[in-house]
Amino acid sequence: MPLNQLIFSRTALSLAALGILTALLAGCATPRPATPAPLAELVPAAWQAPLPHGGRLQALKDWWQQREDPALSALVEAALADSPTLAAAQARVEQARAQTASNQAALMPRLDLGANASRGNSQSVGSVSSGSAPPVVTSMQVGLQAGWEIDLFGRQSSLLEAAERRQEGAEAVAHLARVSLVADVANAYYGLRLCQSLLVTAENDTASRSETARLAIISRDAGFTAPATAALAEASAADGRARTLQQRTACDAQIKQLVALTGLDEPGLRSQVALQAVSASQGNGTNFSVASIPADALRQRPDIWAAEREVLATRAEVGSAEAARLPSLSLGGSISRLQLQAMGASGGLGVWSLGPLALNLPLFDGGRIAAGTQAARARYDEAAANYRAKIRQAVQEVETALVQGADAEARTTDARAAVAGYQQSFDATQALYRQGMTNLVQLEEARRNLLAAQTALQNLRHDQQAAWVALYRAAGGGWQAP
């Protein structure tokens, strides 16, 4: 047999054997983990808490504009316009996009431009003995170098898939940052309104106590009231002033929190949130609701979507780690131009090459690839567990917000009736006290009952507002999964 045919036959047999070995290795590779279970299989069939408005699904986005409260809308818009938290979330999105672009580039051939120049001389032993000067040689070379790792078994494409899933998750988390910021601003604003309402109640209560103390002192000085009774009235007035001061300090702290959230200057913010006489209906607006089926509502949660994307990303990384134990194929090539100058003469030379076409098969690496595969599967297990935990947490948050909202609404009628009754009792007791028909102890007891009922009603209104904010946060803020 001729030599060239023998070489060709041996090469063909070697390639065939390598192809069979590659196929066997590919068949022995462990498959990827299963995709995560559908959301409908991981949540209850229906909510256990009562749904507001019959469970109609309404848009939650920009809900604060439906509350008929210009101050709240202005604060939320200011926070969204200039928030370091949102800027950081958007920066993370850009990082994820850059990583996706980097993994896309890894699938493409690489082309580099190289250039070098040198100048020097060389001489042999004979030229040294003759004493002649060695020639000066100038060389310049410019060339292109190409390389391409062919993605035989999807290792690079799996990494690209993982980067794409994490990019989707980062974009969802960026919206979650927006939802959290709006909820924080709304909670701080409603907390300030509660504080201001309690401050007004405390100021009115202090004024009433002070007037009672003034009358008690006059009566004591006239000899109609015992000194101990006047001392009790003075102590009650002092206690009211201390409560008012404490409440005013709490309101100042709430304003400081809003300044930090919105970035507005404090004097301007104070003018926006100054307590004004508003109608009882202002600020109620249109209440949003959630879907009657948990899976439909939780699909609006950006954090659940991001957790699912992380599961898919780690699943793709398992495939990439498995592909690392299979053969890799790379192709190189170059083209260059060499220019030489020496002793007044010059010449050029063009050089090109295609190859080598290299096939590498890992045989022994001390367990590095196996450890990488094991770590990738452990990351997948962790992401899958976090995904299930996130779903359970989301169900709990929605259920809790629904229960708290329903409870606050159910107690409102009784709380208003309690305030009305205690107000009537206090007014009657105060009138009797001024006529000398009852004592100060009974008046103070009636005052405490009225103050407690007023405080309970104000806290109840705040609980209703806080429940709606919690439901807005728990339902995902109107975000829709792509």
Secondary structure, DSSP 8 states (H G I E B T S, - for coil): --HHHHHHHHHHHHHHHHHHHHHHHHHHS---------GGGTS-SS-SS--GGGG-----TTGGGGS--HHHHHHHHHHHHS-HHHHHHHHHHHHHHHHHHHHHHHTS-EEEEEEEEEEEE---HHHHHHT----EEEEEEEEEEEEEEE-SSSHHHHHHHHHHHHHHHHHHHHHHHHHHHHHHHHHHHHHHHHHHHHHHHHHHHHHHHHHHHHHHHHHHHTTSS-HHHHHHHHHHHHHHHHHHHHHHHHHHHHHHHHHHHH---HHHHHHHT------TTTTT-------SSHHHHHTT-HHHHHHHHHHHHHHHHHHHHHHTTS-EEEEEEEEEEEEEEETTEEEEEEEEEEEEEEEE-----TTHHHHHHHHHHHHHHHHHHHHHHHHHHHHHHHHHHHHHHHHHHHHHHHHHHHHHHHHHHHHHHHHHHHTTSS-HHHHHHHHHHHHHHHHHHHHHHHHHHHHHHHHHHHTTTT----
